[in-house]
Amino acid sequence: MPREIVVEKVGYPSPEKYPVEIVERKGVGHPDYIADAIAEAASRELCRYYLEKFGRILHHNLDKVLVVGGQSAPRFGGGEVLQPIYILVSGRATTEVVESDGSRVGVPIGPLILRAAKKWLSSNFRYLNPDEHVMIDYRIGKGSVDLVDIFSRGGAYPGANDTSMGIGYAPLSTTERLVLETERLLNSERVKQDYPAIGEDIKVMGVRRGDVIRLTIAAAIVSRHVRNTAEYLEVKESIRKLVLEKARELTDMKVEVYVNTGDDPSRGDKGGVYLVVTGTSAEHGDDGATGRGNRANGLITPFRPMSMEATAGKNPVSHVGKLYNVVAFNAARDIVQLDRIEEAYVKIISQIGRPINEPLLAYIGLNAPEEVIARVRHKAEEVLADHLDRINTLWERILRGEVTLF
């Protein structure tokens, strides 16, 4: 069956032309981001082991991670973790390999997962100690016979692991860029050095009405770095000023910034302000799960078409829930550069077992004048076809951490 690519003019305007736009990003320390990140870290660790020991990546999908919040008692100038965060890594993997001589070689799934999770936590949190503040568990079963068989059939392009879809678009709207860059700014190395009280758990909700963007930021404040309510409020004001300064670089629209709007400063550290001991709300009751957070471009965008697939933790060789979302966003970014194209949307639909470079349907929607679409139609098809033809090497970039997934 030949590969089919449909190119057409989209019938809806850019979100920037809507009277209202909503954009969200869950940052590095958010429990949902933690779940995604550990799922992906475990998958990559397993991939590297498979490559080293067996010369190829074997079937696995570790895309079901649960983060169960602990209990803590933050207070001005200090605080303690009373009950650790519980993290459960769940999924399917190849746990045993039969060699050509009939011998069986076991895969140390547990140690690999624990090492990957602890390494990610240590690398991304300053005050979260994986040995003291976190319990990491795993429940890994063997893959179903049919999926393992599809994975192991070989060929230049493996069969799709699922019937699913990938969706991407370009370029980002002003509100989308602002939300994304706000979280990256507050979790940047520079800001953490200058303002150590700002924790890693940053969530940004952007709401644009007309030409006014309102950013509501939930920023966990590390209790050891603030001695009283006044210092806490100073940190909040610093966050507001930092974000407004960044906003001026990105847009001429009016931007309003609100930080930790649930605070009641009169109650101080008796529950009135957003204090944490370790940098994440997961230390005290907030939970997370793989796939509940950002899409493959790092944003949650209800005014855009979105795939509900979790990209994190799925194998990077044949799982289209991961690969097609990455390809869709990458292809859209290239297509929108071709001519006077306001926006490009890419949607790719798989069929289980079918080679991953031959989706059941590949769709390109262009927000552009008809004469422009007529000029770029074939080139747009070529761009997407090229991305699909290179999909069997995408796993290399994913393992090197060069691809945004959430």
Order of alpha helices (4+ residues) and beta strands (2+ residues): beta-beta-alpha-beta-beta-beta-beta-beta-beta-alpha-alpha-beta-alpha-beta-alpha-alpha-beta-beta-alpha-beta-beta-beta-alpha-beta-beta-alpha-alpha
